[in-house]
């Protein structure tokens, strides 16, 4: 039985958590695209992949 002091589960994400998640996703996407030393990084692809990582982590299994 849940006590009165327990926090109820909430599907909304805290703003700080979302910022950390977006930062993590951007770092991972940028790292994945920096493997070619002679080629420039395609920022559109980096942002697209970062969004896919955020969507996947936030629960959208088909971003």
Secondary structure, 3 states (H helix, E strand, C coil): CCCCCCCCCCCCCCHHHHHHHHHHHHHHHHHHHCCCCCCCCCHHHHHHHHHHHHHHHCCCCCC
